[in-house]
């Protein structure tokens, strides 16, 4: 099955691909590390509280796979105020554990994933920002 084509038309800037056995829906964002950390918490909260129950083959996370610091340094740091380019909020479906019903549910949740990406702040009571972070 062509999983990417089966998703249908995605909003501008939203990409889909199959990589290493996962269907990925993602976009790229430039943001400060603290904003990225808050987005990570929103996606982790959704994964743990909703997806784990409703669609265990799926997860949402913030990827640094193509990210670069906005200001070039000799060595990148994960300084809390550093600006980053090309961070990738990602919604993933493990295709080894997904059939047609899971794919349909995943496709129906793409708009919710995009809402969480556009939202600001952290989920209330999920994690305090001074205790651990995405690194």
N, C-alpha and C positions, 0 to 999 in steps of 0.2 A: 504494500500500500504506500502511496506517496503521501506521507503524513503531512508534509508542509502544504501541499496543494489542497489537502482535505480540510485544512483550517479555514480556507476561504480567504477573502481579502482582509488584510489587516490594516489598521490605521497607518497613516504616513509615519515613517521613522521606526515602526515596529518590524522586527525581523524574525524570521523563523528558520530553523535548520535542524537537521539531525546530526548529532555528534556523539560518538562513543556510546551508542545505544540509547540516547536520550533525545526526545523532541524538545527543542529549546525555543522559547519565545522570549525575545529580549529587545531592549533598546539601549541607546547610549546616552549618558548624562554627564555633564561637567558639574562638579559641586565641591563644596568644602567638606573636609573629612567629617566634621560634626554632623552635617546634613546627611552624609552617606551613612554614618553610624546610626542615625535615627531611622533612615530608610531600611537599613539592615534589620533593625529591631521590628519594624512594621512587618517586613516579609517573614522574619523568623516567627513572630507571634502568629501570623496567619498559618504558616506551615505547621506549627505545633498545636494550635488550638482548633483549626478548621480542617486543613488538608489531612492531617493525621487520622481524623475520623472519617471524612467524606471521600478522600481520594489519596490513600496512602502511597500510591505510586508516583505522586507529584510532590514537588517542593518548590519553594521560592527563595531566592537568595540574591545577594549583591556580589557580582563577580568583578575582580580586579584583573581579569585575564588580559585585557588590552589597555588597561589604565596606565597613564603616565602622569607624573606630577606636572602641574600647570607651569611651574617655574623650574627650569632645568637645574639640577644639582649634580654634583659628582655621584652622590649616593642618595637615593630616595629614602625618605623617612615616612612614617605614618603619624607624623605630628598632627595633633588634633585640629589645628587650624589650616593645615595644608590644603591647597586647592588641587583637585584631580580632574583630569580629562578622560573621557571615554570609559567611565564606570558602566557596568552592564547589569542593571536589574534584570533578573532572569527567572522565568517560570519554566520548570522542567518536568517532563513526564518520562519515567523509566519505562521504555518500550518492552523490556523483558517481562514486566509485571503488569502490562496493560493490554486489554482487549478493546473491542469496539465501544463497549459501554464506558470504560474509563477514558477513552479518547474523547467521546462525546461530552463527558462531564468536564474534562480538561478544557476543551474548546469553549464550553459555556462559561468557564471561570476566567478566561482571558480578560474580559472587561473588568472584572473585580481586581485582578492583578494590576491592570493599568491604573485603576483608581488609587490603589495603594502606592503606586510609584509617584503619582501626582500629589498625594496628600503630604502634609507636613507633620512633624513632631513624632513622638514615640507613643506606643500603646500605653495607656495608663496602667501603672502597677506591674508592667512586664519586667523591666530592668532599669536600675538607675544608671545613668551614663557614666558615673565615676567608678562603677564596678564592672570591670571587663569591657571589652569593645570588640569590634569585628576582626581585629587582627588576632 
